[in-house]
Amino acid sequence: MHFLKTRLTKRYSLIVFVVILFVLSSLYIITVNIVNTSVREQVEQRDQLASKTLGNYIDSKLTTILNDLRISSYYNTRENQQAYKSEMESIVSNDPLYLQLKVFDKNGNVLSYVPKLNYQEPNQVGFIRDRLSWSKTPYISTIMELPNGKKTLAIAYPSLKNDVEFQGGVIAYLDLNTLSSYLEKFVIGSAGINMIVDRNGVVLAHSNNEYIGTDLDNHPLTENLQKDRFGLWQGSLFNEKMIATYRPLLLGKLGLVVGETESQAMAPARSLESLLIKGFIVVFLIALFLTFIGASKVIKPILNLVKQVNEYKENKRTNFDHLKTKDEIEDLSLVLEQMATELTEKERKLFYILESIPYCIITTDYYGTITSFSNGAEKLTKYKKEEVIGESIFDFPSSPPNSEFILSKTLKEGKELDEYESYIYDRNGSRQTVKIYSSVFKAPTDTHLGTIMVIRNVSDIKKMEDYLKQRERLSSLGQLTAGIAHEIKNPLNIIQTAAEAITLETDNEQEIDSNMVQDLANDIMETSDRMNHLLTDFLQLTKGEESSSETEVVNITEVIEELIQNLGKNTEFQDIVVNRSYDAADSFVSGNRNQITQVFLNILLNSIQVMKDGGILSVSIKELEEEWKVEISDTGPGIPGKELKWIFNPFYSTKNTGTGLGLSISHEIVKRYNGEIWAESQEGKGTSIIIKLPNITEEDIT
């Protein structure tokens, strides 16, 4: 039964559970709604029929009473009163609904009453007699209370002589308990009610005598009856939810209500709902049982395939078993078998390719654990695959300096390395100069899977490069020496010529021309000063890193601003406009402040000197990702394209004055601080000198 615990079974079962539950719930809701609607319609028809039947019965009772009273009213207008009195006695004795009949004259004097019980008349009797005298029509009162506390209903009929002249009348007091017993006979079920209310909303008769006299004046049923409406009503009545029909009676502004509790009315529907719930539960359980049986037939082969895939991933098998299910699962097992064969072949080819590459190739997973180690890696490090695979790359004995920082950039930040030069020690302790390349393995979904690191041994190449650099340095020294010899030769000729002229002038017996001697001496001094500047620049150019001062944090924005302020008189005198564009108020680099100042001073002086007739000097500082870019541009005559590549060479100058070492010195200083410097120029439009220097962050400053 392991398959019952799998996620696939749970998901499949959940889907089936939801579908079955949805279907059964939908069927239940639809069925219950249909049943409730049908039962409600039947209840409405039944209650309306019952109210109509009961209404006709009550109307016939009231009509009979009026007929009895009409006969009794002849007592005042006809002879043989004894016969009419006998008739009244017969009426009262035959119908328990009557409490008493009273005959009175036009002055209100009681002439006769049956039975012979002297009831004290209620207060409303005077109103009834007055109403009969002017209306001369029968009258049915609202609920009344006899002096003995018994509630009753009075029905009065006038006695008219010649159907015109009022002679008195007759009043019948009805027994409301008896009337309620009539209503009780027509009650629907054990929880049904029947009641009659008067025009004021007071209960006259009720299938339950306890409610006689209850005031329903503000109830919606009373309001509808007072408006002579009839229909079906549902709501709270006597603190119970009821379904009732209501209709006005034909006589006396009375209303009839026939109803039953909602629970009784909807009992058939509730029984059917209970039966449906039980049936649906049984169906649901059967469906779930069948679902688990079906799931076992489908999911077990899938679990078998999953197991084979996991074993293949863990190198516990090289192929897949053929599942004979005669459906798509069988096709899937065949496809997996083919894929496994092809993948094994590709893996074998990739392994041979990797092993044939002469470089050290190491792969890691996302956490830096070594997963493969090529033959080139064994040759370079002198370690075997078995010794390092599964170990952390950060714990690898041959790891280069700062390897944790380097590889964390690739592993954690996804940054690739391209020809990062470093060194490692092999197992024997020999130091090897290497270049490191690293890259990130990513899935098609761009998920980081691991890294690959390629290490190339460049020890021999490095030795060759050092040799070539030494040759280049000697060659440059030869060029410098030749340039110095050439530059010194001309001033020496000038000095020699001036000295010979002074000698001739002093040997001449004639008067010495002091002005000429002074001019010659000035030439010697100027030429000597020029040679001194030349040798000073030469010495600064050849100092190199050995004599470089200690580095510090330098704000190049501040340096350039100070230089522009100091050169303000030059720019103002030559009518030069200075434009500035800085991305930041502070742009920090690491270096010697005097040397960096010398770089920008040389460039600014060159730009100012070439704009003799005025122009625009533009200085911009832009912040790049890891460096500052400084661009100094002028609107001078520009430099021809064929000469542009020589301007950073020693002793090369496009001006008639100067040593030609200013840009060479600037070039050496910028390179010393791992920066870049180059020139861009358009002849006739101006020249731009661009410098890039590595920036430092606030963390580096602190």
C-alpha positions in Angstrom: 0.0 0.0 0.0 3.0 2.3 -0.4 1.4 3.9 -3.4 -1.3 5.5 -1.2 1.4 7.7 0.4 2.8 9.1 -2.8 2.1 12.6 -4.0 0.8 11.4 -7.3 -1.8 9.2 -5.5 -2.7 12.1 -3.2 -3.1 14.5 -6.1 -5.1 12.0 -8.2 -7.3 11.2 -5.2 -7.8 14.9 -4.4 -8.9 15.7 -7.9 -11.3 12.8 -7.9 -12.5 13.7 -4.5 -13.2 17.3 -5.6 -14.9 16.2 -8.8 -17.2 13.6 -7.0 -17.9 16.1 -4.2 -18.7 18.8 -6.8 -21.0 16.5 -8.8 -22.8 15.1 -5.7 -23.1 18.6 -4.2 -24.5 20.0 -7.4 -27.0 17.1 -7.7 -28.0 17.5 -4.0 -28.5 21.3 -4.3 -30.5 21.0 -7.5 -32.6 18.1 -6.1 -33.2 19.9 -2.8 -34.2 23.1 -4.6 -36.6 21.2 -6.9 -38.1 19.3 -3.9 -38.4 22.5 -1.8 -40.0 24.3 -4.6 -42.4 21.5 -5.3 -43.3 21.0 -1.6 -43.7 24.7 -1.1 -46.1 24.9 -4.0 -48.1 21.9 -2.6 -48.2 23.6 0.8 -49.4 26.8 -0.8 -52.2 25.0 -2.7 -53.2 22.9 0.4 -53.3 25.9 2.7 -55.2 28.0 0.3 -57.7 25.2 -0.2 -58.0 24.8 3.6 -58.5 28.5 4.1 -61.1 28.7 1.4 -63.0 25.8 2.9 -62.8 27.1 6.4 -63.7 30.6 5.2 -66.8 29.3 3.5 -67.7 27.4 6.7 -67.3 30.5 8.9 -69.2 32.7 6.4 -72.1 30.2 6.4 -72.1 30.2 10.3 -72.3 34.0 10.4 -75.0 34.0 7.7 -77.0 31.4 9.8 -76.6 33.6 12.9 -77.8 36.7 11.0 -80.8 34.7 9.8 -81.6 33.6 13.3 -81.3 37.2 14.5 -83.6 38.4 11.7 -86.3 36.1 12.9 -85.7 37.1 16.5 -86.0 40.8 15.5 -89.8 40.2 14.7 -90.4 40.1 18.5 -90.7 43.9 18.5 -92.8 44.4 15.4 -95.1 41.4 15.3 -97.9 40.0 17.4 -97.6 36.6 19.2 -94.3 37.5 20.9 -94.5 34.3 22.9 -94.0 32.3 19.7 -90.9 34.3 18.8 -89.6 33.9 22.3 -90.0 30.1 21.9 -88.1 30.4 18.6 -85.3 32.2 20.3 -85.1 29.6 23.0 -84.9 26.9 20.3 -82.1 28.7 18.5 -79.9 29.1 21.6 -80.5 25.6 22.8 -79.6 24.1 19.4 -76.4 26.0 18.8 -73.8 26.1 21.5 -72.2 29.1 19.8 -74.7 31.4 21.4 -74.1 32.7 24.9 -77.3 34.8 25.0 -79.9 36.6 22.8 -81.3 39.9 24.0 -84.2 41.9 22.5 -84.5 45.6 23.3 -86.9 48.4 22.2 -86.0 51.6 20.6 -85.2 53.2 23.9 -82.8 50.4 24.9 -85.0 48.7 27.3 -84.5 44.9 27.4 -87.8 43.3 26.4 -86.6 39.6 26.5 -83.5 37.6 26.8 -82.6 33.9 26.3 -81.4 32.2 28.4 -82.8 33.9 31.4 -79.4 34.9 32.8 -79.2 38.6 33.7 -75.8 39.5 32.2 -74.7 43.0 32.8 -74.3 44.6 29.4 -70.9 45.6 28.2 -70.1 49.3 27.7 -70.1 48.9 23.9 -73.8 47.9 23.8 -74.9 51.5 23.8 -72.8 52.2 20.8 -74.3 49.2 19.0 -77.9 50.3 19.7 -77.1 53.8 18.4 -75.5 52.4 15.3 -78.5 50.2 14.5 -80.8 53.2 15.0 -79.2 55.2 12.2 -77.7 52.5 10.0 -80.7 50.2 10.2 -78.3 47.3 9.1 -76.8 44.4 10.9 -73.6 45.0 12.8 -70.7 42.7 13.9 -68.6 44.2 16.7 -65.0 43.8 17.6 -64.0 41.6 20.5 -65.8 42.5 23.7 -65.4 41.5 27.3 -68.4 40.6 29.5 -68.6 41.9 33.1 -67.7 38.4 34.2 -64.4 38.6 32.3 -65.5 36.3 29.5 -64.6 37.5 26.0 -67.3 37.5 23.4 -68.4 38.8 20.0 -71.7 40.7 19.6 -73.8 40.5 16.4 -76.8 42.9 16.3 -79.8 43.0 14.0 -82.3 45.9 13.8 -86.1 45.6 14.3 -87.8 47.7 11.6 -91.6 48.5 11.3 -92.6 48.4 7.7 -88.8 48.0 7.0 -88.3 51.6 7.7 -89.1 52.7 11.3 -86.6 51.6 13.9 -88.3 49.8 16.8 -85.3 48.3 18.5 -83.2 45.2 17.8 -81.7 42.0 18.9 -78.1 41.2 20.0 -76.5 37.8 20.1 -73.4 37.2 22.2 -71.2 34.5 20.8 -69.1 32.0 22.7 -65.5 32.5 21.3 -64.3 29.2 22.8 -66.9 27.4 20.9 -66.0 29.3 17.7 -62.3 28.3 18.4 -63.3 24.7 18.7 -64.8 24.9 15.2 -61.4 26.3 14.0 -59.6 23.5 15.8 -61.4 20.9 13.7 -59.9 22.3 10.5 -56.3 22.5 11.8 -53.6 21.2 9.4 -51.5 18.7 11.2 -50.3 18.9 14.8 -48.5 22.2 14.3 -51.1 24.0 12.3 -53.1 27.0 13.4 -56.4 28.6 12.4 -57.6 32.0 13.7 -60.0 34.8 13.1 -59.0 38.4 13.8 -61.3 41.5 14.0 -60.9 44.7 12.2 -58.5 46.0 14.9 -56.2 43.0 14.6 -57.3 41.3 17.8 -57.6 37.5 17.7 -61.3 36.6 18.1 -60.9 32.9 17.8 -57.9 30.6 17.7 -57.4 26.9 17.4 -55.5 27.4 20.6 -57.8 29.2 23.1 -54.8 30.8 24.9 -54.3 33.2 22.0 -57.9 34.7 22.1 -57.6 38.4 22.7 -54.0 38.6 21.4 -53.3 41.9 19.7 -51.8 41.7 16.3 -52.4 45.3 15.3 -48.9 45.9 13.9 -48.4 42.5 12.3 -48.1 42.3 8.4 -51.0 39.8 8.3 -53.3 42.3 10.0 -52.3 45.1 7.7 -53.0 42.9 4.6 -56.4 41.8 6.0 -57.4 45.4 6.8 -56.8 46.2 3.1 -59.1 43.2 2.1 -56.1 41.4 0.6 -55.5 37.6 0.5 -52.5 35.5 -0.3 -49.6 33.4 1.1 -47.3 34.8 3.9 -44.2 33.4 5.4 -42.5 34.8 8.6 -42.6 34.9 12.4 -46.0 34.5 14.1 -46.4 33.7 17.8 -42.6 33.3 18.0 -42.5 30.6 15.4 -41.6 30.5 11.7 -44.9 30.0 9.9 -46.3 29.5 6.4 -49.9 30.8 6.3 -52.6 31.9 3.9 -54.9 34.8 4.8 -58.3 36.0 3.4 -61.0 38.4 4.5 -64.4 37.0 5.5 -67.5 38.2 3.8 -69.2 39.6 6.9 -68.1 42.0 9.6 -64.6 43.1 8.4 -63.2 39.9 9.9 -60.1 38.1 8.6 -59.2 34.4 8.5 -55.7 33.0 8.8 -54.9 29.3 8.1 -51.3 28.2 8.6 -48.7 25.8 9.9 -45.1 25.9 11.1 -42.4 25.9 8.5 -40.9 22.8 10.0 -44.2 20.9 9.6 -44.8 22.3 6.1 -41.3 21.4 4.8 -41.1 18.0 6.7 -41.5 16.0 3.5 -38.6 17.9 1.9 -36.5 17.5 5.0 -37.1 13.8 5.0 -36.1 13.6 1.4 -32.9 15.8 2.1 -31.9 13.4 4.8 -32.4 10.4 2.5 -30.4 12.1 -0.3 -27.5 12.9 2.1 -27.3 9.3 3.2 -27.5 8.1 -0.4 -24.8 10.5 -1.5 -22.5 9.5 1.3 -22.8 5.9 0.3 -22.2 6.8 -3.4 -19.2 9.0 -2.4 -17.6 6.2 -0.4 -18.1 3.7 -3.2 -16.7 6.1 -5.7 -13.6 6.7 -3.5 -13.1 3.0 -3.1 -13.3 2.5 -6.9 -10.9 5.5 -7.3 -8.2 3.9 -5.1 -8.6 0.6 -7.1 -8.2 2.5 -10.4 -5.3 4.6 -9.0 -3.4 1.5 -8.1 -3.7 0.2 -11.7 -2.4 3.5 -13.1 0.0 4.8 -10.5 1.9 1.6 -9.7 3.6 1.5 -13.1 4.4 5.2 -12.9 6.0 4.7 -9.5 8.0 1.9 -11.0 9.3 4.3 -13.6 10.1 6.9 -11.0 12.0 4.4 -9.0 14.0 3.4 -12.1 14.7 7.1 -12.9 16.1 7.7 -9.4 18.3 4.6 -9.6 19.5 5.8 -13.0 20.3 9.2 -11.5 22.3 7.6 -8.7 24.2 5.4 -11.2 22.6 2.2 -9.8 21.4 1.2 -13.3 22.2 2.0 -16.9 18.9 1.1 -18.6 15.2 0.9 -18.0 12.9 -2.1 -17.7 10.2 -2.5 -20.3 6.8 -2.1 -18.7 4.0 -4.1 -20.5 0.9 -2.1 -19.7 -0.4 -1.8 -23.3 -0.9 1.9 -23.0 1.0 5.2 -22.9 3.0 4.2 -19.8 4.5 1.4 -21.9 5.4 3.9 -24.6 7.0 6.1 -21.9 9.2 3.3 -20.6 10.4 2.7 -24.1 11.2 6.4 -24.6 13.1 6.5 -21.3 15.1 3.4 -22.3 16.1 5.1 -25.5 16.9 8.4 -23.8 19.1 6.6 -21.2 21.0 4.8 -24.0 21.6 8.1 -25.9 22.5 10.0 -22.7 25.0 7.3 -21.7 26.6 7.6 -25.2 26.7 11.4 -25.0 28.1 11.3 -21.5 30.9 9.0 -22.7 31.7 11.2 -25.6 31.7 14.3 -23.4 34.0 12.5 -20.9 36.5 11.7 -23.6 36.4 15.3 -24.9 36.9 16.7 -21.5 39.8 14.3 -20.7 41.5 15.2 -24.0 41.6 18.9 -23.3 45.2 19.7 -21.9 43.9 22.3 -19.5 42.9 21.8 -15.9 39.1 21.6 -15.9 37.2 21.5 -12.6 33.4 21.6 -12.2 31.4 22.2 -9.0 27.8 22.2 -7.9 25.9 25.2 -6.6 27.6 24.9 -3.2 31.2 24.6 -4.5 31.6 20.8 -4.1 33.9 19.4 -6.8 32.0 17.1 -9.2 34.6 16.4 -11.9 38.4 16.6 -12.3 40.0 16.3 -15.7 43.3 14.6 -16.6 44.7 18.1 -17.2 43.8 18.9 -13.6 45.6 15.8 -12.4 48.7 16.8 -14.4 48.7 20.4 -13.2 48.0 19.7 -9.5 49.5 16.2 -9.1 46.3 15.1 -7.3 44.1 12.2 -8.4 40.4 12.4 -9.1 39.5 10.2 -6.2 41.2 12.5 -3.8 39.3 15.7 -4.6 35.9 14.8 -6.1 33.3 15.4 -3.4 35.5 17.9 -1.6 34.9 21.7 -1.4 36.8 23.7 -3.9 37.6 26.2 -1.1 39.4 23.4 0.8 41.3 22.2 -2.2 45.0 22.2 -1.2 46.1 23.7 -4.5 43.6 26.6 -4.4 45.2 29.9 -5.6 45.4 32.9 -3.2 42.1 34.7 -2.7 40.4 31.8 -4.4 37.5 32.0 -1.9 36.8 35.6 -3.1 37.2 34.7 -6.7 35.0 31.7 -6.7 32.4 33.2 -4.5 31.9 35.9 -7.1 31.1 33.1 -9.6 29.2 30.8 -7.3 27.1 33.3 -5.4 27.0 36.4 -7.7 27.1 34.6 -11.1 30.1 36.8 -12.2 32.4 35.1 -14.7 36.1 35.4 -14.7 38.1 35.8 -17.9 41.9 35.3 -17.8 42.3 36.1 -14.1 46.0 35.7 -13.5 47.1 34.0 -10.3 49.3 31.1 -9.2 48.8 27.7 -7.5 51.0 25.1 -5.8 51.0 21.6 -6.9 51.2 18.6 -4.6 55.0 18.8 -4.6 55.0 22.5 -3.5 56.0 23.8 -6.9 54.5 27.2 -7.8 52.7 27.4 -11.1 51.6 30.7 -12.7 48.1 30.2 -14.1 45.2 32.0 -15.8 41.8 31.2 -14.4 38.5 31.2 -16.3 35.2 30.5 -14.6 31.7 30.4 -15.8 28.2 29.4 -14.5 26.1 26.4 -15.3 22.5 27.4 -15.8 19.4 25.3 -16.5 17.0 26.4 -19.3 15.0 28.1 -16.6 18.1 30.3 -15.8 18.5 28.4 -12.5 22.1 28.3 -11.2 23.3 24.7 -11.1 27.1 25.1 -10.6 30.3 26.4 -12.0 33.1 25.3 -14.4 36.7 26.5 -13.8 39.4 26.2 -16.4 43.0 26.7 -15.3 45.7 27.2 -17.8 49.4 26.8 -16.9 51.2 29.9 -18.2 54.4 29.6 -16.3 56.5 29.2 -19.5 54.5 31.9 -21.3 55.0 34.2 -18.3 58.8 33.6 -18.4 58.7 34.5 -22.1 56.7 37.6 -21.4 59.1 38.7 -18.7 62.0 38.2 -21.2 60.2 40.2 -23.9 59.4 42.9 -21.4 63.1 43.1 -20.4 64.0 43.3 -24.1 61.4 46.0 -24.6 62.6 47.9 -21.6 66.2 47.8 -22.9 64.9 48.9 -26.3 63.0 51.7 -24.7 66.1 52.7 -22.7 68.1 52.7 -26.0 65.5 54.9 -27.6 65.5 57.2 -24.5 69.3 57.3 -24.5 69.3 58.2 -28.2 66.7 60.9 -27.6 68.6 62.3 -24.7 71.8 62.4 -26.8 70.0 64.1 -29.6 68.2 66.6 -27.3 71.4 67.4 -25.3 73.6 67.7 -28.5 71.8 70.8 -29.8 71.9 72.8 -26.4 75.6 71.9 -26.1 76.3 73.3 -29.5 74.5 76.5 -28.5 76.5 76.6 -25.2 79.8 75.9 -27.1 79.1 78.6 -29.7 78.2 81.2 -27.1 81.2 80.4 -25.0 83.5 80.7 -28.1 81.9 84.0 -28.9 82.5 85.3 -25.3 86.1 84.1 -25.5 86.8 85.9 -28.8 85.1 89.1 -27.4 87.3 89.0 -24.2 90.5 88.3 -26.2 89.8 91.3 -28.5 92.0 94.3 -27.4 89.2 96.6 -28.4 86.4 97.6 -26.0 84.2 94.7 -24.9 80.5 94.8 -26.0 78.8 94.1 -22.7 75.4 93.8 -24.2 76.5 91.1 -26.6 78.3 89.2 -23.8 75.1 89.5 -21.6 73.0 88.1 -24.5 75.4 85.2 -25.0 75.4 84.5 -21.2 71.6 84.5 -21.2 71.6 82.0 -24.1 73.9 79.8 -22.1 71.7 80.1 -19.0 68.5 79.4 -20.9 70.0 76.5 -22.7 71.4 75.1 -19.5 67.9 75.5 -17.8 66.3 73.7 -20.7 68.8 70.8 -20.4 68.1 70.7 -16.6 64.3 70.4 -17.2 65.0 67.7 -19.8 67.1 65.7 -17.5 64.6 66.1 -14.6 61.7 64.8 -16.8 63.9 62.0 -18.0 64.8 60.9 -14.4 61.0 61.1 -13.4 60.1 58.9 -16.4 62.7 56.3 -15.6 62.0 56.1 -11.8 59.3 53.6 -12.3 57.6 51.7 -9.5 60.7 51.5 -7.4 60.7 55.2 -6.5 56.9 55.7 -6.5 55.6 57.4 -3.4 53.2 55.8 -1.0 49.6 55.7 -2.3 46.7 57.5 -0.7 43.0 58.3 -1.4 42.8 61.0 -4.0 39.7 63.0 -5.0 40.3 63.7 -8.7 37.4 66.1 -8.8 39.1 68.2 -6.2 42.5 67.9 -8.0 41.1 69.1 -11.3 39.1 71.9 -9.7 42.3 73.2 -8.0 44.3 73.1 -11.3 41.5 74.9 -13.2 41.5 77.6 -10.5 45.3 77.9 -10.6 45.3 78.2 -14.4 42.5 80.7 -14.3 44.7 83.6 -15.3 46.0 81.6 -18.3 42.5 80.8 -19.5 41.2 84.3 -18.9 44.1 85.9 -20.7 43.7 83.6 -23.7 39.9 84.0 -23.8 39.3 80.3 -23.0 35.9 79.2 -21.7 36.0 76.3 -19.2 33.0 73.9 -19.2 32.6 71.3 -16.4 30.4 68.2 -16.2 30.8 66.0 -13.0 28.6 62.9 -12.2 29.6 63.2 -8.6 31.0 65.8 -6.2 33.6 63.3 -5.1 35.5 60.8 -7.2 38.0 58.8 -5.2 40.9 56.8 -6.6 44.0 55.2 -5.0 47.4 56.8 -5.9 50.0 59.5 -5.1 48.4 62.9 -5.1 51.4 64.7 -6.6 51.7 62.2 -9.5 48.0 62.3 -10.3 48.1 66.1 -10.1 51.1 66.0 -12.6 49.0 63.9 -15.0 46.1 66.3 -15.2 48.4 69.4 -15.1 50.3 68.1 -18.2 47.1 67.5 -20.1 45.4 70.8 -19.1 48.6 72.8 -20.0 48.8 71.1 -23.4 45.1 72.0 -24.1 45.5 75.6 -23.0 48.7 76.1 -25.0 47.2 74.9 -28.3 44.2 77.4 -28.0 46.3 80.6 -28.5 43.3 82.4 -30.0 40.8 81.3 -27.4 38.3 78.4 -27.4 36.5 76.0 -25.2 38.1 73.7 -22.6 35.7 70.9 -21.5 36.3 68.7 -18.5 33.9 65.8 -17.7 34.0 63.1 -15.0 31.7 60.1 -15.5 31.1 57.3 -13.0 31.2 53.9 -14.7 30.7 50.5 -13.0 34.1 50.1 -11.4 36.1 53.1 -12.6 36.0 56.9 -13.3 36.2 58.2 -16.8 37.9 61.7 -17.1 37.7 63.4 -20.5 39.6 66.7 -21.2 38.8 68.3 -24.6 39.9 71.4 -26.4 38.9 73.2 -29.6 42.4 73.6 -30.8 43.8 72.7 -34.2 43.7 68.9 -33.5 46.3 66.3 -34.3 46.7 64.6 -37.6 45.6 61.0 -37.6 49.0 59.6 -38.6 50.7 61.4 -35.7 48.1 60.6 -33.0 49.6 57.2 -32.1 53.0 58.8 -31.3 52.0 61.5 -28.9 52.6 59.3 -25.8 56.2 58.4 -26.9 59.0 60.2 -25.2 60.4 63.4 -26.8 57.5 63.5 -29.3 55.8 66.9 -29.4 53.5 68.7 -31.9 54.6 72.1 -30.4 57.7 74.1 -31.1 58.5 74.3 -27.4 58.7 71.7 -24.6 60.6 68.5 -24.1 57.9 66.1 -25.4 58.0 64.1 -22.1 54.8 65.5 -20.5 52.3 63.0 -22.0 54.9 60.2 -21.7 55.1 60.9 -18.0 51.3 61.0 -17.7 51.0 57.8 -19.6 53.4 56.0 -17.3 51.7 57.3 -14.1 48.2 56.2 -15.3 49.5 52.8 -16.3 51.2 52.5 -12.9 47.8 52.8 -11.2 46.1 50.2 -13.5 44.4 52.9 -15.6 44.0 53.6 -19.3 44.8 56.8 -21.3 44.3 57.5 -24.9 43.6 60.4 -27.3 40.9 61.1 -29.8 41.3 64.0 -32.3 39.8 65.5 -35.4 42.1 67.8 -37.3 40.7 71.3 -37.3 38.1 70.6 -34.5 40.1 69.7 -31.4 41.6 66.9 -29.3 40.3 64.9 -26.4 42.4 63.0 -23.8 40.5 60.3 -22.0 41.7 58.7 -18.8 40.1 55.8 -16.9 41.2 55.1 -13.3 39.8 52.4 -11.0 37.5 53.8 -8.3 37.4 53.0 -4.7 34.2 52.7 -2.5 33.4 54.3 0.8 34.1 50.9 2.5 37.6 50.9 1.0 38.2 54.5 2.2 37.2 53.6 5.8 
